[in-house]
């Protein structure tokens, strides 16, 4: 058994692409438009992906407050954090910090819809 993807509703598909593809460096893997007109875009890395759902007719109201966060593995927390802040100007939840006890460097930022994204760099 394995987790395949996480689906999130978004309010602006292009801003979402810019944040996750251009800002985080993930890849757009594939997409399709469902019979109901909802656009589905799959963006991810080596071990999984996000399914971003966008309804051009309005769709559901985005409520990012009910989810704690999603975590994304990065090569460098500091470089990714700086690139996102420069490009997107996201709300910063937590500046980069080292958690020596578990061997990671993390930071938390919000994506364009207010979902909290944890940037995780595994330390050697």
N, C-alpha and C positions, 0 to 999 in steps of 0.2 A: 504494500500500500504506500502511496506517496501523495503529497500535496501537489496539485497541478498548477493552479493559479489563484489569485485573489482578484475579485471583480469589484470595481469602484465606479460609481457614477461621477461624471465630471461635468462642469458647466461650460467649459471652453476647451475643445479638443486640441486646438493648435497651441494654446498656452501649456497644456498638459504635455504635449509632445516636446515642446521647447524645454520644459523643466526636466523631464525624465530622459530624453534622448540627448539634447544638446547640453543640458546642465549636468546630469548625472553620468552620461556616457553609456546608457543602456541602448539596446537596439530595438527598433520596431520589427517584430517578427512576422506578423501577418495581420490582416483585418478583413472584416466583412460587414455588410449592412443587412440586418435582419428584415424579415417581411414587414415588420411594424415600423421600419424606418430608423431604428436605433442603430447607430454606428458603433462597432466593436473593434477596438484596436488593442493588439497584444504587444506589450513592450516588456523586455526582460533581459536576462543575462544567461549564464551557463546553467544555473540550477533552478530556474523558475521564471515566472513572468506575472505581470499584472494584466488584467483585462480591464480596459477603460471603456465605459459605456457612455455614449453621448446621444441624447435625443434632441435633434434640431427643432422639434416641435415644442420643446420646453422640458419634458421629462420630470422626474421627481425632484423635489427640493433637496439640495445637498445638505446633509447634516453630519459634518465631520466630527462633531463632538461626541458621538457615540462609539468611536473607535479610538483605542489608545494610540497606536502608531503602526507603521510598517517599517521593516528594517531592510536596508540595502547594503550589501558588502561593497566596499570601495578599496582601492589601492592605497589612497592617502586621504584620511579624514580632513586634514588641514587644507590640502589643495582643492578637494571637492567642495568643501565648505566655502572657501574663498571664491571659487568659480561661481557657485550658486548665488552668493551674496552680491557679487559684482554684476552678474547677468540678470538675475531675477529679482533681487531685492526681497527675498522671502522673510517672513517673520522668523526671527531666531528664537528658538525655545531654550537651547543650551549651547553655548560655545564649545569648541572642541576640548575634550578632557580625556585624560588617560585613566583607565580603571585597571590598575596594576594587578589587583587580586584576580581578575579574570582574563587578563592579557589582551585588552582591546583599547582602542582610542575611538571615542564616539562624539557625535554632535547631533542635535535635533533641530530641524527646520520645518516650516510648513510649506506644502506645495500650493499651487494656485487656488485650490478649493479648500484649503485649510486642513488637509490631512497632514498629520505629523509624520515626518520621515526621519528615521534614525539612520545616520551614516555610521557604518561599523568597519573599522580597520583592525584586522587581527595582527597583533604584535608578535614578534618572534622571541 
